[in-house]
Amino acid sequence: MVISKYEIPASIENDFKFIFISDIHNADIEPILKTIQEHDAEAVLVGGDFIHDSDYYEKGLEVLARSAKMKPTFVSLGNHERKFKGELLPLILKTGVTLLDNTATTFHGIHIGGLSSGYDWKEEQANTKTTPTPNLKWLSEFAKLRGYKLLLSHHPEYFKPYISALPIDLTLSGHAHGGQWRFFGRGVFAPGQGLFPKYTSGIYKGEHGKLLVGRGLGDSHKFPPRIFNRTEVIIVTLKAER
């Protein structure tokens, strides 16, 4: 696991540091929690796929619960949360995190929103090739808020068609797992983007704001294995423009 650090200029009054994690699936959670504990940050943001499915979800919920005891923790929903057969939302809320399911909150003067995955369980089972459309009505309302806006959106493929042109300052995504295999700084495949995807790791500029894609924390020893693509925790400092 690597820890990647970014400093991003922001139109805010004070610096704001947070930890961003995504795509935990069924990974070893102790290194993740140790990183959260050891690094000074105002909050933890979780960008979806913290569970794998109805059989592998306890580790993800444990990360949420233990993170929430250390730092304010904000969570959005990815496609794997949609695979859960049963009532997942009450289990998430029980952990003490702030769940952002097509909702937003304000923290340290920053609007933090969560654009939930457009998948539902039946579409996941059908192996839909095109990522289903998210809740664009909510996204439009979020974009109208005045002040700095930070969006958790699990799917980076939502950025270009739906988010890039909106006045949203920073979008955080996962899902691509870094492209699974990385050669010459490029990922090979990502769900929703196909071969040689554009959005797999790092910062990308949109028409208005920026997209930051994390490589995720899913177990690199499971099939298909990661190649030249270590799992990742991201620490972001929004630097106030004075």
C-alpha positions in Angstrom: 0.0 0.0 0.0 1.2 3.5 -0.8 0.2 6.8 0.6 -0.2 9.5 -2.0 -0.3 13.2 -1.0 -1.8 16.1 -2.9 -2.1 19.8 -2.3 -4.9 21.5 -4.2 -5.5 25.3 -4.2 -9.0 26.1 -3.0 -11.2 29.1 -2.5 -11.7 28.4 1.2 -10.9 30.4 4.3 -8.7 27.8 6.0 -6.6 24.8 4.9 -8.6 21.5 5.0 -6.8 18.1 5.1 -8.6 14.9 4.6 -7.9 11.2 3.9 -9.6 9.6 0.9 -10.1 5.8 0.6 -12.2 3.7 -1.8 -12.7 0.2 -3.0 -11.9 -1.7 0.2 -13.9 -4.8 -0.9 -12.5 -7.6 1.3 -9.0 -6.2 1.8 -6.8 -6.4 4.9 -8.2 -3.5 6.9 -5.5 -3.1 9.6 -3.1 -1.1 7.4 -5.9 1.1 6.3 -7.0 1.9 9.9 -3.4 2.4 11.0 -3.0 5.0 8.3 -6.1 6.8 9.4 -5.0 6.8 13.0 -1.4 8.0 12.3 -2.1 10.9 9.9 -3.4 14.2 11.0 -6.5 15.1 9.1 -9.9 16.8 9.8 -11.9 14.0 8.1 -12.0 10.7 6.2 -13.9 10.5 2.9 -14.9 7.1 1.6 -15.7 6.9 -2.1 -17.7 3.7 -2.4 -17.2 -0.1 -2.6 -16.3 -0.4 1.0 -18.1 -3.7 0.9 -17.9 -6.4 -1.7 -21.3 -8.1 -1.6 -23.7 -9.8 0.8 -21.1 -12.4 1.8 -18.2 -10.0 2.3 -19.3 -6.8 4.0 -18.2 -7.0 7.7 -14.7 -5.7 7.1 -15.9 -2.7 5.3 -18.4 -1.8 8.0 -15.7 -2.3 10.6 -13.5 0.2 8.8 -16.4 2.7 8.8 -17.1 2.2 12.5 -13.5 2.4 13.6 -12.8 5.4 11.4 -15.8 7.2 12.7 -14.4 6.9 16.3 -11.1 8.5 15.2 -12.3 11.2 12.7 -15.5 12.5 11.2 -16.1 10.1 8.3 -18.2 10.7 5.2 -19.4 7.9 3.0 -20.9 7.6 -0.5 -22.2 4.5 -2.3 -20.6 2.6 -5.1 -21.8 -0.2 -7.3 -20.8 -3.0 -4.9 -23.1 -1.5 -2.2 -25.8 -2.1 -4.7 -25.0 -5.8 -4.7 -26.0 -6.2 -1.0 -29.2 -8.3 -0.7 -31.0 -6.8 2.3 -31.1 -3.5 4.3 -27.5 -2.1 4.1 -28.2 1.5 4.9 -29.2 0.9 8.5 -26.0 -1.0 9.0 -24.0 1.9 7.6 -25.7 4.4 9.8 -25.1 2.3 12.8 -21.3 2.7 12.3 -21.5 6.4 13.1 -20.5 7.8 9.7 -22.3 10.5 7.8 -23.9 8.7 4.8 -24.2 10.8 1.7 -26.7 9.0 -0.5 -27.5 11.6 -3.1 -27.3 14.1 -0.2 -24.9 16.7 1.0 -23.7 18.2 4.2 -21.5 21.2 5.2 -18.3 20.6 7.1 -15.6 23.2 7.9 -17.4 25.5 5.5 -17.1 23.0 2.6 -20.1 21.4 0.9 -19.5 17.7 0.8 -21.9 15.7 -1.4 -22.3 12.0 -2.4 -23.5 11.1 -5.9 -24.6 7.5 -5.5 -23.9 4.8 -8.1 -26.7 4.5 -10.6 -26.6 0.7 -10.5 -29.2 -1.5 -8.9 -28.8 -5.1 -8.0 -30.5 -6.5 -11.1 -28.3 -4.4 -13.4 -25.2 -5.6 -11.7 -26.4 -9.2 -12.2 -27.0 -8.5 -15.9 -23.4 -7.2 -16.3 -24.6 -3.9 -17.8 -21.8 -2.7 -20.1 -22.7 1.0 -19.7 -22.7 2.5 -16.3 -26.3 3.5 -15.5 -27.1 7.2 -15.1 -26.9 8.7 -11.6 -29.4 11.0 -10.0 -28.8 14.1 -12.2 -31.6 16.1 -10.5 -29.8 15.9 -7.2 -26.4 16.6 -8.9 -27.8 19.8 -10.5 -29.1 21.0 -7.1 -25.8 20.3 -5.4 -24.0 22.3 -8.1 -26.1 25.3 -7.3 -24.8 25.6 -3.7 -22.7 28.7 -3.1 -19.2 28.0 -1.8 -16.6 25.3 -2.3 -18.1 22.0 -3.4 -16.4 18.6 -3.0 -18.2 15.6 -4.5 -17.8 11.9 -3.8 -18.7 10.1 -7.0 -17.5 6.4 -7.1 -17.6 6.2 -10.9 -14.9 8.4 -12.6 -16.7 7.7 -15.9 -19.5 10.1 -14.6 -17.0 13.0 -14.7 -17.0 14.0 -18.4 -20.7 13.6 -19.3 -22.3 14.8 -16.1 -19.9 16.6 -13.7 -17.1 18.3 -15.6 -19.1 21.3 -16.9 -20.9 21.9 -13.5 -19.4 24.4 -10.9 -18.2 21.6 -8.7 -14.7 22.2 -7.5 -13.3 18.7 -6.7 -14.7 15.3 -7.5 -13.2 12.2 -5.8 -13.6 8.8 -7.4 -12.4 5.2 -7.3 -13.9 2.2 -9.1 -11.1 1.9 -11.8 -8.7 0.1 -9.4 -5.9 2.0 -11.2 -6.6 0.2 -14.4 -5.7 -3.1 -12.6 -2.5 -3.5 -14.6 -0.4 -0.4 -15.0 2.3 0.0 -17.7 4.1 3.3 -18.5 1.8 5.1 -16.1 -1.4 4.0 -17.7 -4.1 1.5 -16.6 -5.1 -1.3 -18.9 -8.8 -1.8 -18.1 -11.5 -0.2 -16.0 -15.2 -1.1 -15.6 -17.3 1.5 -17.3 -14.4 2.7 -19.3 -13.1 -0.4 -21.1 -9.5 -0.9 -22.4 -6.9 1.8 -21.8 -9.2 4.0 -19.7 -8.7 7.7 -19.3 -9.4 8.1 -15.6 -7.5 5.6 -13.4 -5.2 7.4 -11.1 -4.3 11.0 -10.1 -5.7 14.4 -11.0 -7.6 15.4 -14.2 -8.9 18.8 -15.2 -12.4 19.3 -16.3 -14.2 22.3 -17.8 -14.7 23.8 -14.3 -13.2 21.7 -11.5 -10.9 18.8 -11.0 -11.2 15.0 -10.7 -9.0 13.0 -8.3 -9.1 9.2 -8.9 -7.8 6.8 -6.2 -6.4 3.4 -7.1 -8.4 1.8 -4.2 -7.5 -0.8 -1.6 -8.9 -4.1 -2.9 -6.7 -7.1 -2.3 -3.9 -7.2 -4.9 -3.5 -10.9 -4.5 -7.0 -11.8 -5.8 -7.9 -12.5 -9.4 -7.4 -10.5 -11.6 -4.2 -9.5 -9.8 -2.8 -6.0 -9.8 0.4 -5.6 -11.8 2.7 -2.6 -11.1 -0.3 -1.1 -9.3 -0.1 -0.9 -5.5 -3.1 -0.2 -3.4 -3.5 3.4 -2.3 -4.6 5.7 0.5 -4.8 9.4 -0.5 -4.2 12.4 1.7 -5.4 15.7 0.3 -4.7 19.2 1.6 -7.0 21.9 0.2 -4.8 25.0 0.5 -6.7 28.2 1.2 -6.1 30.8 -1.4 -5.3 33.9 0.6 
